[in-house]
Amino acid sequence: MLNGEKHNARRPSGWIAAVPLILSAGPAPQHRGASSVDDPVTEGRSVIELVCVECHDGDEAEAGFDVARLIGAERAAEHLFDWRRAGAMIETGAMPPPLRSGRGGGLDGDDRASALAFLGAVEREALATGGAAGAEPARRLTRDELAHALRDLLEVEVDVATLMPPELVAENSFDTNGATLFVHGEWLQRADVAVRVAIDTACPDDSPPGWADGFPLAPFLRQAFRRPPSPEELTRYQDLRASRLADGATAEEALRATLFAVLSSPHFRLRLEDVAERPLEGERAVGPHGLASRLSFLLWAGPPDERLLDLADTGELIEPEVLAREAARLLEDPRALRFARSFAGQWLGTRRVGREFKPDPIDNPAMTDSLMADMRDEVARFFLMLVREGRPLDELLLGEETFLTAELARFYGVEHPGGEVARVEAPALRRGLLGKAAVLAATSYPDRSSPVLRGAWILDDLLGTPPPPPPPGASEFDEEAFEEGEARGARGILERHRASPACASCHDRIDPLGFALDGFDRFGRRRDHDDFGHRVKATGALPGGEEFRGPEGLAGAILRDRRTELSREVARRLLRFSLGRSLEWSDERTVVELGAVLEDRGFGALIAALVTSRPFTRIESR
């Protein structure tokens, strides 16, 4: 059944893939629903209205999904994500249910074709009329951004994670999302503590005599506020320092008080951006210092450096070629690993390994904290290599190099050439994302591997085609299923599960993908037998595709048959992360454009296109 979960900007499977994504030269005509287009489209709208509205109407709509509201909307494209949800249910046969259609679930061929024609028209209209900048919420620094900013400004290491409350992160979102970056009393108090600890670390009591007298306040303000301070601001903090000295404070005490005042300012703790005074087409250009912050917080998770601020001061940074060049420069800096750890770790779920996913050390002594940290970092360094070196899309799933510590190399059973982190040729089974231990651990249960979790992760996080949520009361295993598993293995359990028509429509898509990774246990170790002791058969198939074997076969099938979905989902996640907001229907045009850049020209071109895109460089005028 359709459920009431908050939707995301994600594509369902086949039906949209079959729609020609041709962006028209001008906006599509406005209409009620899609009644102004060809007859099959009009008929499709009528089919959906006839079959769905009886159950999905108004406040009492089943699962909170109001199809009647969608049918009655002035512009169907503005409800693109909801229509996509409906399309996914129609495609899988989950909707309409048997009693509603009278045909064993789903629609007959003609009705289904008409419904998909209407949904395809909605998709085309959205892509033709989208591409706007969107609204950017004002947001504070994240816990990690605060830590990095304090480190870069004061040149100290402070464990902010132990001093600050954890971030609230919505499902399928990022901690950069302004909608969940609340400024509340506890956060302010904890931020004060973190700032004081950082200042005390940077200004120890045994500092050389006289060092505080020469502290360059004006350059520090420029770095902290990420723009030149106004004369009034500079005077205010100079006067504060002078007043403390006049009250008998030492030079060091006066400096500490002044630094605390600066680092308590909203101009430091919030992401406040300059924008153009005059709107253009209902939007305003983000100013050069705003772009400097956007770029540095995206790729360094911290404030701009002197070069970025200099380019912002002169106004050069607003030029697309300069912006793209600076993005490439920032990626070469060691600080770019922060970006990879944050983005890839959240997108792929690997940041959970060793944190939310933390096995009992008594029962699993080999899974040390250091090993799990190495697993997380392997994925981050691998992703950073793709971006930094402009690698093609294929290498996301088939890349032959990886980054191993000695401990992780032992875990994989390979030689380590020495050094702290070595860039090496990956073992055959560890190439690309699908063989990385952190990915495999993040897509398992704490006590066992799960083809269902792994298959759903591929459909959702890699392809942007999430299966509908399970019906109420559904579960992967029950007591009877476990007994059968002991006799037939995990495949037998899920074959039994798919015998239910309500479960088969989704599990027929999920399970074959997950079984391709069944040669790895819950920690990502290579294995020959599943959790029930039965020999692993690591074969699978994409929905409607040919059978393949193992992670390499799965990677090849995705790149052959679902390449566009993969490229768009990478672009979609990166756009959402960089903008700090949920995506809207109008952003899908940008997603399509960025996905095409990645598919054709690789990761380096994707970053350049992202940072010069309309949503990144402009903001909706209000």
C-alpha positions in Angstrom: 0.0 0.0 0.0 1.1 3.6 -0.5 2.4 4.9 2.8 2.6 8.3 4.3 6.4 8.6 4.5 8.0 11.8 3.4 9.0 11.5 -0.2 12.4 12.3 -1.6 13.7 13.4 -5.0 14.3 9.9 -6.3 13.4 8.1 -9.5 11.4 4.8 -9.5 12.4 2.2 -11.9 11.5 1.4 -15.5 8.6 3.7 -16.3 10.6 6.9 -16.1 13.6 5.3 -17.8 11.4 4.7 -20.8 10.3 8.3 -21.0 12.4 10.4 -23.5 14.0 13.0 -21.4 13.8 15.8 -24.0 13.9 19.3 -22.5 11.7 21.6 -24.6 12.9 25.0 -25.6 10.2 26.7 -23.6 7.8 25.9 -20.8 5.1 23.4 -21.3 1.6 24.8 -21.5 -0.1 25.1 -18.1 -3.1 22.8 -17.7 -5.2 21.1 -15.2 -3.5 17.7 -14.7 -2.3 16.8 -18.2 -5.5 17.2 -20.1 -4.0 19.5 -22.7 -1.7 16.8 -24.1 -2.4 13.7 -26.3 -5.3 11.4 -25.8 -3.3 8.5 -24.3 -2.1 10.9 -21.6 -5.6 12.1 -20.9 -6.8 8.6 -20.8 -4.0 7.7 -18.3 -5.1 10.5 -16.0 -8.6 9.2 -16.1 -7.5 5.6 -15.4 -5.6 6.7 -12.3 -8.5 8.8 -11.1 -11.0 6.0 -11.6 -8.9 3.3 -10.0 -7.1 5.2 -7.2 -9.2 8.0 -5.9 -11.9 5.9 -4.2 -9.3 4.8 -1.6 -6.9 7.7 -1.8 -9.0 10.8 -1.3 -8.8 13.6 1.2 -8.0 13.4 4.9 -9.1 9.8 5.1 -6.9 8.7 2.2 -5.3 5.3 2.7 -1.7 5.5 3.9 -2.2 9.3 3.9 -1.6 9.4 0.1 -4.2 11.7 -1.5 -4.4 11.0 -5.2 -7.5 13.2 -5.5 -5.4 16.2 -4.5 -2.8 15.3 -7.2 -5.5 14.9 -9.8 -7.0 18.3 -9.0 -3.7 20.2 -8.9 -3.3 23.1 -11.3 0.2 21.9 -12.4 0.9 18.2 -12.3 4.7 18.7 -12.6 4.8 20.5 -9.2 3.8 17.2 -7.6 6.4 15.2 -9.5 7.7 13.2 -6.5 4.2 12.1 -5.5 3.4 11.1 -9.0 6.7 9.1 -9.1 5.6 7.3 -6.0 2.3 6.4 -7.7 4.2 5.3 -10.7 6.4 3.0 -8.7 3.4 1.3 -7.2 1.7 0.8 -10.6 4.9 -0.5 -12.1 5.5 -3.1 -9.4 1.8 -4.2 -9.4 1.5 -3.2 -5.7 -1.3 -0.9 -6.7 -4.1 -1.2 -7.4 -4.7 -4.2 -5.2 -6.5 -7.3 -6.5 -10.0 -6.4 -5.1 -9.8 -2.9 -6.7 -8.6 -3.9 -10.2 -10.3 -7.3 -10.4 -7.4 -8.6 -12.4 -5.1 -10.1 -9.7 -3.4 -6.8 -9.0 -2.0 -4.1 -11.2 -3.7 -2.9 -14.4 -4.3 -4.6 -17.8 -2.0 -3.7 -20.6 -3.9 -0.9 -22.2 -4.7 0.8 -18.9 -1.2 0.4 -17.6 0.2 1.9 -20.8 -2.1 4.9 -20.6 -1.3 5.5 -16.9 2.4 5.4 -17.7 1.9 7.8 -20.6 0.3 10.3 -18.2 3.1 9.9 -15.7 5.7 10.3 -18.5 4.1 13.5 -19.5 4.3 14.8 -16.0 8.0 13.9 -16.0 8.7 15.7 -19.3 6.9 18.8 -18.1 8.9 18.9 -14.9 12.2 18.6 -16.7 11.2 21.2 -19.3 10.1 23.8 -16.8 12.4 23.1 -13.9 16.0 24.3 -13.2 15.3 27.2 -10.9 17.7 28.1 -8.1 15.4 27.2 -5.2 15.2 28.7 -1.7 18.2 28.3 0.6 17.6 28.1 4.3 19.8 30.0 6.7 21.7 27.4 8.7 24.2 27.1 11.4 27.5 25.2 11.2 27.2 21.5 11.7 29.1 19.8 14.6 31.9 18.8 12.1 32.0 22.2 10.4 32.4 23.9 13.8 35.2 21.6 14.7 37.0 22.2 11.4 36.5 25.9 11.6 38.0 26.1 15.0 40.9 24.0 13.9 41.6 26.1 10.8 41.2 29.4 12.6 43.1 28.6 15.8 45.3 25.8 14.5 44.2 23.4 17.2 42.6 19.9 17.4 39.5 19.9 19.5 37.3 16.8 19.9 34.0 18.7 19.3 32.1 15.4 18.9 32.4 14.8 22.6 31.4 18.3 23.5 28.4 18.9 21.1 25.0 17.1 20.9 24.7 14.8 17.8 23.0 16.2 14.7 19.4 15.3 13.9 19.5 13.8 10.4 16.4 12.9 8.5 16.2 9.6 6.6 17.9 9.8 3.2 19.3 13.2 4.1 22.5 14.7 5.3 23.6 16.6 8.4 24.1 19.7 6.2 20.3 20.0 5.8 19.3 23.4 7.2 15.8 22.1 8.0 17.3 20.0 10.8 20.1 22.3 12.0 18.2 23.7 14.9 19.7 26.4 17.1 18.5 25.6 20.6 19.7 26.3 24.1 21.7 23.1 24.5 23.5 23.6 21.2 24.4 27.2 22.1 25.7 26.1 25.6 27.7 23.2 24.1 29.1 25.4 21.3 30.3 27.9 24.0 32.1 25.1 25.8 33.7 23.9 22.5 34.9 27.4 21.7 36.3 28.0 25.1 38.2 24.7 25.0 39.6 25.6 21.6 40.7 29.1 22.7 42.3 27.7 25.9 44.2 25.1 23.8 45.3 27.8 21.3 46.3 30.3 24.1 48.0 28.3 26.8 49.2 29.8 30.0 52.8 29.2 29.2 52.7 31.2 25.9 55.8 33.4 25.2 55.6 36.8 26.8 54.1 39.5 24.6 52.7 37.2 22.0 49.1 38.2 22.6 49.9 41.9 22.0 50.7 41.3 18.4 47.7 39.1 17.6 46.3 40.3 14.2 42.7 40.9 15.0 41.6 42.2 11.6 42.8 39.2 9.6 41.3 36.9 12.2 37.9 38.6 11.9 38.1 38.2 8.1 38.8 34.5 8.4 36.1 33.9 11.1 33.3 35.9 9.4 34.4 34.6 5.9 34.3 38.2 4.6 36.1 41.5 5.3 34.8 42.9 8.7 33.1 46.3 8.6 34.9 49.2 10.3 32.2 49.2 13.0 32.9 45.5 13.7 36.6 45.9 13.9 36.2 48.9 16.2 33.8 47.0 18.4 36.2 44.1 19.0 39.2 46.4 19.4 37.3 48.4 22.0 36.3 45.1 23.9 40.0 44.1 24.1 41.0 47.6 25.3 38.3 47.7 27.9 39.4 44.3 29.3 42.9 45.6 29.5 41.7 48.8 31.2 39.9 46.6 33.8 43.2 45.0 34.8 43.1 41.8 32.6 46.4 40.5 31.2 47.0 40.7 27.5 46.3 37.0 27.2 43.0 37.3 29.2 41.9 40.2 27.1 42.7 38.3 23.9 40.8 35.2 25.1 37.7 37.3 25.9 37.9 39.0 22.5 38.3 35.7 20.6 35.3 34.2 22.5 33.2 37.2 21.5 34.2 36.8 17.8 33.5 33.1 17.8 30.2 33.5 19.5 29.0 35.8 16.8 26.2 34.6 14.4 28.6 35.7 11.6 30.8 32.8 12.7 28.3 30.2 13.8 25.8 30.7 11.1 26.2 30.4 7.3 25.2 34.0 6.4 25.7 34.8 2.7 25.9 38.0 0.7 23.6 38.2 -2.3 23.2 40.6 -5.2 21.0 43.6 -4.4 18.9 43.3 -7.6 17.0 40.2 -8.4 17.2 38.6 -11.9 14.2 36.6 -13.1 13.0 36.2 -9.5 16.4 35.1 -8.2 19.5 36.7 -6.7 23.1 35.8 -7.4 25.0 34.6 -4.5 27.7 37.1 -3.7 31.5 36.3 -4.1 32.0 35.8 -0.3 28.9 33.6 -0.2 30.3 31.5 -3.0 33.6 31.3 -1.2 31.8 29.8 1.8 29.7 27.5 -0.2 32.7 26.1 -2.0 34.9 25.7 1.1 32.2 24.2 3.3 31.3 21.8 0.5 34.9 20.6 -0.3 36.6 21.2 3.1 33.7 21.3 5.6 35.4 24.4 6.9 36.0 28.1 6.1 37.7 29.6 3.0 41.4 30.1 3.0 43.2 33.4 2.1 43.2 32.7 -1.6 39.5 32.1 -1.8 38.8 35.3 0.2 41.2 37.3 -2.0 39.3 36.2 -5.1 36.0 37.0 -3.4 37.3 40.5 -2.4 38.1 41.3 -6.0 34.9 39.7 -7.3 36.7 37.3 -9.6 35.2 34.3 -7.8 31.8 34.8 -9.4 33.3 33.9 -12.8 32.4 30.2 -13.6 35.9 29.3 -14.8 37.4 30.7 -11.7 34.9 28.9 -9.5 35.6 25.6 -11.3 39.4 26.1 -11.1 39.2 26.8 -7.3 37.1 23.7 -6.8 39.8 21.7 -8.4 42.4 23.4 -6.2 40.5 22.7 -3.0 40.1 19.1 -3.9 43.9 18.8 -4.1 44.2 20.0 -0.5 44.4 17.4 2.4 41.3 19.0 3.8 39.2 17.6 1.0 39.2 14.2 2.8 36.7 15.8 5.2 34.3 16.2 2.2 34.7 12.6 1.2 34.3 11.3 4.7 31.1 13.3 5.3 29.4 13.0 1.9 30.3 9.4 1.0 30.0 8.3 4.6 26.4 9.6 4.8 25.3 8.8 1.3 26.5 5.2 1.4 25.8 4.6 5.1 29.4 3.7 5.9 29.7 6.4 8.5 27.6 4.1 10.7 30.3 1.4 10.8 32.0 1.4 14.2 29.3 3.8 15.5 25.7 2.7 15.2 27.0 -0.6 13.7 29.4 -1.8 16.3 29.6 -5.5 17.1 30.2 -6.8 20.6 34.0 -6.7 21.0 34.0 -9.8 23.2 32.3 -12.0 20.6 34.1 -10.3 17.7 37.6 -9.4 18.9 38.8 -9.0 15.3 36.5 -6.1 14.7 38.5 -3.4 16.5 37.7 0.3 16.5 40.8 1.0 14.4 39.8 -1.6 11.8 36.3 -0.2 11.4 37.8 3.3 11.2 40.1 2.0 8.4 37.0 0.5 6.7 35.3 3.9 6.7 38.3 5.7 5.5 38.9 3.2 2.6 35.6 4.3 1.1 36.2 8.0 1.7 39.7 7.9 0.2 38.4 5.8 -2.8 35.6 8.3 -3.5 38.0 11.3 -3.1 40.4 9.7 -5.6 37.5 9.5 -8.2 36.6 13.1 -7.7 40.2 14.5 -7.3 41.4 12.7 -10.4 38.3 13.1 -12.6 37.8 9.3 -13.0 34.9 8.0 -15.1 31.6 6.8 -13.7 32.5 3.2 -14.3 35.2 3.3 -11.7 32.7 3.9 -8.9 31.8 0.3 -9.2 34.8 -1.2 -11.0 37.8 0.9 -9.8 40.9 -1.2 -9.5 42.7 0.8 -6.8 42.0 1.2 -3.1 43.6 2.5 0.1 44.6 0.0 2.8 46.2 0.1 6.2 48.1 -2.9 7.4 45.2 -3.9 9.6 42.7 -3.7 6.8 45.0 -5.5 4.4 45.2 -8.4 6.9 41.4 -8.4 7.1 41.2 -8.7 3.3 44.0 -11.3 3.3 46.4 -9.4 1.0 49.9 -8.0 1.3 50.5 -4.5 2.5 53.5 -2.6 1.0 54.1 -0.6 4.2 53.3 2.9 5.3 50.3 4.2 7.2 47.9 4.2 4.3 48.9 2.6 1.0 47.3 3.1 -2.4 47.3 -0.4 -3.9 45.7 -2.5 -6.6 42.4 -3.8 -5.1 41.9 -7.6 -4.9 39.4 -8.6 -7.6 36.5 -9.0 -5.2 37.2 -5.6 -3.6 37.1 -3.4 -6.7 34.7 -0.5 -6.7 32.2 0.2 -4.0 30.5 -3.2 -4.0 33.4 -5.1 -2.5 34.3 -2.6 0.2 34.0 -4.0 3.8 32.4 -0.8 5.1 29.6 -0.9 2.5 29.0 -4.6 3.2 28.9 -4.1 7.0 26.6 -1.1 6.7 24.1 -3.1 4.7 23.9 -6.0 7.2 22.1 -6.7 10.4 24.2 -6.7 13.6 24.0 -10.5 13.8 23.9 -11.6 10.1 24.1 -10.5 6.5 21.0 -9.6 4.6 20.3 -9.9 0.9 17.3 -7.8 1.5 19.1 -4.9 3.0 21.9 -5.1 0.4 19.4 -5.3 -2.5 17.4 -2.4 -1.1 20.5 -0.3 -0.6 21.5 -0.8 -4.3 18.0 0.1 -5.5 17.8 3.2 -3.2 21.2 4.6 -2.5 22.9 3.7 -5.9 20.0 3.8 -8.4 17.4 6.1 -6.7 14.7 3.5 -7.3 13.7 2.5 -3.8 11.2 -0.3 -3.4 7.9 0.6 -1.7 7.9 0.0 2.1 6.8 -3.4 3.2 3.1 -4.0 4.0 2.2 -3.9 7.7 3.2 -7.0 9.6 5.8 -8.1 7.0 9.1 -9.3 8.2 12.1 -11.0 6.6 12.3 -14.0 8.9 9.9 -15.7 11.3 10.4 -18.8 13.4 9.1 -21.1 10.7 11.3 -19.4 8.1 14.3 -19.9 10.3 13.6 -23.6 10.5 13.3 -23.7 6.8 16.5 -21.7 6.5 18.4 -24.3 8.4 17.3 -26.8 5.8 17.5 -24.7 2.6 19.6 -21.6 3.5 18.9 -17.9 3.1 17.7 -18.4 -0.5 15.1 -20.8 0.6 13.8 -18.4 3.2 13.3 -15.7 0.8 11.8 -17.9 -1.9 9.2 -18.8 0.7 8.7 -15.1 1.5 8.2 -14.3 -2.1 5.4 -16.8 -2.4 3.1 -14.1 -1.0 1.9 -11.9 -3.8 2.1 -8.9 -1.5 5.8 -9.5 -0.9 6.8 -10.8 -4.3 6.3 -7.5 -6.2 9.1 -5.9 -4.2 11.3 -8.9 -3.3 11.5 -10.0 -6.9 13.4 -6.7 -7.5 15.4 -6.6 -4.2 16.6 -10.2 -3.4 18.4 -11.0 -6.7 20.6 -7.9 -6.3 21.4 -8.7 -2.7 22.3 -12.3 -3.4 25.1 -11.2 -5.8 26.9 -10.0 -2.6 26.2 -13.1 -0.6 29.8 -14.1 -0.8 30.5 -11.7 2.0 29.4 -12.0 5.6 28.0 -9.3 7.9 31.5 -7.7 8.3 32.4 -7.9 4.7 34.7 -10.9 5.0 34.9 -13.4 2.1 32.9 -16.6 2.7 31.7 -19.7 1.0 28.7 -20.6 3.2 25.8 -18.4 4.3 24.7 -17.7 7.9 22.8 -21.1 7.9 25.8 -23.1 6.8 24.7 -23.6 3.2 27.0 -23.0 0.2 26.8 -19.6 -1.2 25.5 -19.1 -4.7 26.3 -15.4 -5.4 24.2 -15.0 -8.4 21.5 -12.4 -9.1 19.8 -10.3 -11.8 18.5 -6.8 -12.3 14.7 -6.5 -12.7 14.1 -7.8 -16.2 17.8 -8.4 -16.9 20.2 -11.2 -17.4 21.6 -13.2 -14.5 25.1 -12.3 -13.2 27.5 -13.5 -10.6 29.2 -11.8 -7.7 30.0 -8.1 -7.2 31.8 -7.7 -10.5 28.9 -9.1 -12.5 26.5 -6.9 -10.5 28.6 -3.8 -11.2 28.8 -4.6 -14.9 25.0 -5.1 -15.1 24.3 -1.8 -13.4 26.7 0.1 -15.7 25.3 -1.6 -18.7 21.5 -1.5 -18.0 21.1 1.2 -15.3 23.9 3.6 -16.0 21.7 6.7 -16.3 19.9 5.9 -13.0 23.3 5.5 -11.3 24.7 8.8 -12.6 21.6 10.7 -11.7 21.5 9.4 -8.2 25.1 10.3 -7.5 24.3 13.8 -8.9 21.1 14.0 -6.9 22.7 13.1 -3.6 25.7 15.5 -4.2 23.3 18.4 -5.1 21.3 17.8 -1.9 24.4 17.7 0.2 25.9 20.8 -1.3 22.7 22.9 -1.1 21.8 21.9 2.5 18.2 21.4 1.7 15.7 18.8 0.3 15.3 18.9 -3.4 12.2 20.2 -5.1 10.5 19.1 -8.3 12.2 22.0 -10.1 15.6 20.7 -9.2 15.2 17.5 -11.3 16.2 19.3 -14.4 19.5 20.2 -12.7 19.9 16.6 -11.6 19.4 15.3 -15.2 22.0 17.8 -16.5 24.5 17.0 -13.8 23.9 13.3 -14.3 24.6 13.6 -18.0 27.9 15.4 -17.2 29.0 12.6 -14.9 27.9 9.9 -17.3 29.8 11.4 -20.2 32.8 13.2 -18.6 33.4 11.8 -15.1 33.6 13.0 -11.6 35.9 16.0 -12.0 33.5 17.5 -14.6 30.6 16.7 -12.3 32.1 18.9 -9.5 32.9 21.7 -11.9 29.3 21.6 -13.2 27.8 21.4 -9.7 29.7 24.5 -8.4 28.8 26.6 -11.4 25.1 25.4 -11.6 22.2 27.7 -11.1 21.1 26.3 -7.7 24.7 26.6 -6.3 25.3 30.1 -7.6 21.9 31.7 -7.3 19.1 31.8 -4.7 15.4 32.4 -4.9 14.5 36.0 -4.3 11.9 36.7 -1.6 
